[in-house]
Amino acid sequence: MLNVRSKILKRAGIRKGFSLVELSIVLIIIGLLVSGISAGSALIEQSRLRSVVSDVDEYKAILNTFILTYDDLPGDMPNAHDFWGSSCDSTASKCNGDGNERIDWGGGTDDNESLRAWQHLQLSAILSGSWDGVSSVSNSAVVEDDYPASGLRGAGYTFTYWSGTQINVINVGGTLVANASVTAHNPVFLPKQLYSIDKKYDDASARTGNTIAGRLPSSPNVCWTDSSLVFNLSSGSLECYVHFVFKKE
C-alpha cells in the first residue's frame, strides 16, 4: 500500500519532504539574503552620514554667500528690517540682530538670532524654504517646524555661537533646548557614527578640531570619555550631537 501511495505522489509531482541537499541550498539562500540586508543597511547608514557632511558644507557656502552679499551674518544682521520690512516681522527689533558677529541663541520665541538666521536666508532668496524665525515652543526649537531636517531621523541643522570654541557653529541634533546656562540639542548620533564622521573629516578626537561632539549635560562621559576625549565606541545608545565650526572665508 505504501509503495502504491509513493508512486501516486511521485506521478503527481508531490514529494513528502526536502532532501538534505535541498535544505542546505535553502539555508544558503536565506543566509545570503540576511547578509545582503545587513550590508544594505550599513550602506544606507553611511550614505546618511555622508549626506550630513555634504549638507553642512553646503550651508557653510550659503553662509559665506550671505556674508558677501550683506556684510553680516544671517540672524545677527542689525538692519535686516530695512531690507525685508514686515515680511520679516512687523517689529524691527525682532527681525534685526545685534551685529556682534555671533549667531546667538537667546531672546524670546520671536527674537532669536539662531532661528531668524534661517528666515533671513530665505528672504534673501539665497536659500529656499519657509522659515518664520519664530520658535514654535517656548525656550526650544523643533526640527522641521523651526529649522531644516537632515537625512538622519529626528536630526536637523541650526546655527549658534558656541562659547566653547568662541566661534559660530553649525549644529546637527534633535530638538534644541536651552536654559540660563546651556544650549544643547537632543542627541541623535551613536558615538561610533560620530566617530566615523570625525575620523574621515577631522581629527577623530571628540572635542578638538573643526568637528566637535556635544552631549546633554546630564550624561557626562557617555558620548566620549572626558579624560581622553575618546569616543565610547561600544555604546549602542544615541548619545551625541555635533558642532561643525564655521569660519568666514
Rosetta blueprint (number, residue, H / E / L):
1 M L
2 L H
3 N H
4 V H
5 R H
6 S H
7 K H
8 I H
9 L H
10 K H
11 R H
12 A L
13 G L
14 I L
15 R L
16 K L
17 G L
18 F L
19 S L
20 L H
21 V H
22 E H
23 L H
24 S H
25 I H
26 V H
27 L H
28 I H
29 I H
30 I H
31 G H
32 L H
33 L H
34 V H
35 S H
36 G H
37 I H
38 S H
39 A H
40 G H
41 S H
42 A H
43 L H
44 I H
45 E H
46 Q H
47 S H
48 R H
49 L H
50 R H
51 S H
52 V H
53 V H
54 S H
55 D H
56 V H
57 D H
58 E H
59 Y H
60 K H
61 A H
62 I H
63 L H
64 N H
65 T H
66 F H
67 I H
68 L H
69 T H
70 Y H
71 D L
72 D L
73 L L
74 P L
75 G L
76 D L
77 M L
78 P L
79 N L
80 A H
81 H H
82 D H
83 F H
84 W H
85 G H
86 S H
87 S H
88 C L
89 D L
90 S L
91 T L
92 A H
93 S H
94 K H
95 C H
96 N L
97 G L
98 D L
99 G L
100 N L
101 E L
102 R L
103 I L
104 D L
105 W L
106 G L
107 G L
108 G L
109 T L
110 D L
111 D L
112 N L
113 E H
114 S H
115 L H
116 R H
117 A H
118 W H
119 Q H
120 H H
121 L H
122 Q H
123 L H
124 S L
125 A L
126 I L
127 L L
128 S L
129 G L
130 S L
131 W L
132 D L
133 G L
134 V L
135 S L
136 S L
137 V E
138 S L
139 N L
140 S E
141 A E
142 V L
143 V E
144 E L
145 D L
146 D L
147 Y E
148 P L
149 A E
150 S L
151 G L
152 L L
153 R L
154 G L
155 A L
156 G E
157 Y E
158 T E
159 F E
160 T E
161 Y E
162 W E
163 S L
164 G L
165 T L
166 Q L
167 I E
168 N E
169 V E
170 I E
171 N E
172 V E
173 G E
174 G L
175 T L
176 L E
177 V E
178 A E
179 N L
180 A L
181 S L
182 V L
183 T E
184 A E
185 H E
186 N L
187 P L
188 V L
189 F E
190 L L
191 P H
192 K H
193 Q H
194 L H
195 Y H
196 S H
197 I H
198 D H
199 K H
200 K H
201 Y H
202 D L
203 D L
204 A L
205 S L
206 A L
207 R L
208 T L
209 G L
210 N L
211 T E
212 I E
213 A E
214 G E
215 R L
216 L L
217 P L
218 S L
219 S L
220 P L
221 N L
222 V L
223 C L
224 W E
225 T E
226 D L
227 S L
228 S L
229 L L
230 V E
231 F E
232 N L
233 L L
234 S L
235 S L
236 G L
237 S L
238 L L
239 E L
240 C E
241 Y E
242 V E
243 H E
244 F E
245 V E
246 F L
247 K L
248 K L
249 E L
